[in-house]
């Protein structure tokens, strides 16, 4: 599956969510990236529309989800190294 380009083996591109968070140990598919990013935004908007939370939750919830994914990646790297 991999091709040679300019003397190097090309790797498949990772989803932008995984690249933005610089995930090294978690390998998320495109579907998981959509669920984590857009799903958290949709959930925050729905919760704000039903007045369960205030509107400041809309930007905070996706950031909190991204933080938890990154923390999970760091813990996975630590467990891989010492486990």
ChimeraX attribute file (.defattr): number of C-alpha atoms within 10 A of each C-alpha:
attribute: neighborCount
match mode: 1-to-1
recipient: residues
	/A:1	7
	/A:2	9
	/A:3	11
	/A:4	10
	/A:5	8
	/A:6	7
	/A:7	7
	/A:8	9
	/A:9	11
	/A:10	12
	/A:11	10
	/A:12	9
	/A:13	7
	/A:14	14
	/A:15	16
	/A:16	11
	/A:17	18
	/A:18	20
	/A:19	11
	/A:20	10
	/A:21	13
	/A:22	12
	/A:23	19
	/A:24	13
	/A:25	15
	/A:26	15
	/A:27	12
	/A:28	15
	/A:29	12
	/A:30	14
	/A:31	9
	/A:32	15
	/A:33	15
	/A:34	14
	/A:35	12
	/A:36	17
	/A:37	16
	/A:38	13
	/A:39	14
	/A:40	21
	/A:41	20
	/A:42	15
	/A:43	15
	/A:44	22
	/A:45	20
	/A:46	14
	/A:47	16
	/A:48	16
	/A:49	12
	/A:50	9
	/A:51	10
	/A:52	10
	/A:53	14
	/A:54	13
	/A:55	14
	/A:56	11
	/A:57	17
	/A:58	19
	/A:59	13
	/A:60	14
	/A:61	18
	/A:62	20
	/A:63	15
	/A:64	13
	/A:65	15
	/A:66	19
	/A:67	13
	/A:68	12
	/A:69	17
	/A:70	19
	/A:71	13
	/A:72	15
	/A:73	19
	/A:74	16
	/A:75	13
	/A:76	15
	/A:77	16
	/A:78	12
	/A:79	10
	/A:80	10
	/A:81	8
	/A:82	6
	/A:83	7
